[in-house]
Amino acid sequence: MPQPMFQLHTLPTSIMTPAADYPLADECGRRKDDEQEKAQKIWAYCFSPYDRIKYIRKHRAQFGFDGYSQMIDVVRGRCFTGCASELVNWRDRVRVRVWRFVLSLCAATWLAIVLLAIRAAS
């Protein structure tokens, strides 16, 4: 019978302390609450009811409803029961795409102006 690589009783006890003793666990919990609040604000102020319905249909697996009234509250923006990190990340991805588009439009405009100036000068 092969010998195990290490014996359980030889492991240091410091790695067996509960995660609650570490400040990172508290920060993660606080970040989770902050993320949920941020998602609620995004849901309430950045989406119309029509957009909320489209988002719910597209990301159905993220949402859990206790009943019809909760579903109506979610659609009206009163609460958010979906995955907060996905909504926040989705918004950030949309912002990045918009900024990329705006920057490429500005670059194309300046390029056109420069080309027109060169053409007019020659």
Secondary structure as a PSIPRED ss2 file (coil, helix, strand):
# PSIPRED VFORMAT (PSIPRED V4.0)

   1 M C   1.000  0.000  0.000
   2 P C   1.000  0.000  0.000
   3 Q C   1.000  0.000  0.000
   4 P C   1.000  0.000  0.000
   5 M C   1.000  0.000  0.000
   6 F C   1.000  0.000  0.000
   7 Q C   1.000  0.000  0.000
   8 L H   0.000  1.000  0.000
   9 H H   0.000  1.000  0.000
  10 T H   0.000  1.000  0.000
  11 L C   1.000  0.000  0.000
  12 P C   1.000  0.000  0.000
  13 T H   0.000  1.000  0.000
  14 S H   0.000  1.000  0.000
  15 I H   0.000  1.000  0.000
  16 M H   0.000  1.000  0.000
  17 T C   1.000  0.000  0.000
  18 P C   1.000  0.000  0.000
  19 A H   0.000  1.000  0.000
  20 A H   0.000  1.000  0.000
  21 D H   0.000  1.000  0.000
  22 Y C   1.000  0.000  0.000
  23 P H   0.000  1.000  0.000
  24 L H   0.000  1.000  0.000
  25 A H   0.000  1.000  0.000
  26 D H   0.000  1.000  0.000
  27 E H   0.000  1.000  0.000
  28 C H   0.000  1.000  0.000
  29 G H   0.000  1.000  0.000
  30 R H   0.000  1.000  0.000
  31 R H   0.000  1.000  0.000
  32 K H   0.000  1.000  0.000
  33 D H   0.000  1.000  0.000
  34 D H   0.000  1.000  0.000
  35 E H   0.000  1.000  0.000
  36 Q H   0.000  1.000  0.000
  37 E H   0.000  1.000  0.000
  38 K H   0.000  1.000  0.000
  39 A H   0.000  1.000  0.000
  40 Q H   0.000  1.000  0.000
  41 K H   0.000  1.000  0.000
  42 I H   0.000  1.000  0.000
  43 W H   0.000  1.000  0.000
  44 A H   0.000  1.000  0.000
  45 Y H   0.000  1.000  0.000
  46 C H   0.000  1.000  0.000
  47 F C   1.000  0.000  0.000
  48 S C   1.000  0.000  0.000
  49 P H   0.000  1.000  0.000
  50 Y H   0.000  1.000  0.000
  51 D H   0.000  1.000  0.000
  52 R H   0.000  1.000  0.000
  53 I H   0.000  1.000  0.000
  54 K H   0.000  1.000  0.000
  55 Y H   0.000  1.000  0.000
  56 I H   0.000  1.000  0.000
  57 R H   0.000  1.000  0.000
  58 K H   0.000  1.000  0.000
  59 H C   1.000  0.000  0.000
  60 R H   0.000  1.000  0.000
  61 A H   0.000  1.000  0.000
  62 Q H   0.000  1.000  0.000
  63 F C   1.000  0.000  0.000
  64 G C   1.000  0.000  0.000
  65 F C   1.000  0.000  0.000
  66 D C   1.000  0.000  0.000
  67 G C   1.000  0.000  0.000
  68 Y H   0.000  1.000  0.000
  69 S H   0.000  1.000  0.000
  70 Q H   0.000  1.000  0.000
  71 M H   0.000  1.000  0.000
  72 I H   0.000  1.000  0.000
  73 D H   0.000  1.000  0.000
  74 V H   0.000  1.000  0.000
  75 V H   0.000  1.000  0.000
  76 R H   0.000  1.000  0.000
  77 G C   1.000  0.000  0.000
  78 R C   1.000  0.000  0.000
  79 C C   1.000  0.000  0.000
  80 F C   1.000  0.000  0.000
  81 T C   1.000  0.000  0.000
  82 G C   1.000  0.000  0.000
  83 C C   1.000  0.000  0.000
  84 A H   0.000  1.000  0.000
  85 S H   0.000  1.000  0.000
  86 E H   0.000  1.000  0.000
  87 L H   0.000  1.000  0.000
  88 V H   0.000  1.000  0.000
  89 N H   0.000  1.000  0.000
  90 W H   0.000  1.000  0.000
  91 R H   0.000  1.000  0.000
  92 D H   0.000  1.000  0.000
  93 R H   0.000  1.000  0.000
  94 V H   0.000  1.000  0.000
  95 R H   0.000  1.000  0.000
  96 V H   0.000  1.000  0.000
  97 R H   0.000  1.000  0.000
  98 V H   0.000  1.000  0.000
  99 W H   0.000  1.000  0.000
 100 R H   0.000  1.000  0.000
 101 F H   0.000  1.000  0.000
 102 V H   0.000  1.000  0.000
 103 L H   0.000  1.000  0.000
 104 S H   0.000  1.000  0.000
 105 L H   0.000  1.000  0.000
 106 C H   0.000  1.000  0.000
 107 A H   0.000  1.000  0.000
 108 A H   0.000  1.000  0.000
 109 T H   0.000  1.000  0.000
 110 W H   0.000  1.000  0.000
 111 L H   0.000  1.000  0.000
 112 A H   0.000  1.000  0.000
 113 I H   0.000  1.000  0.000
 114 V H   0.000  1.000  0.000
 115 L H   0.000  1.000  0.000
 116 L H   0.000  1.000  0.000
 117 A H   0.000  1.000  0.000
 118 I H   0.000  1.000  0.000
 119 R H   0.000  1.000  0.000
 120 A H   0.000  1.000  0.000
 121 A H   0.000  1.000  0.000
 122 S C   1.000  0.000  0.000
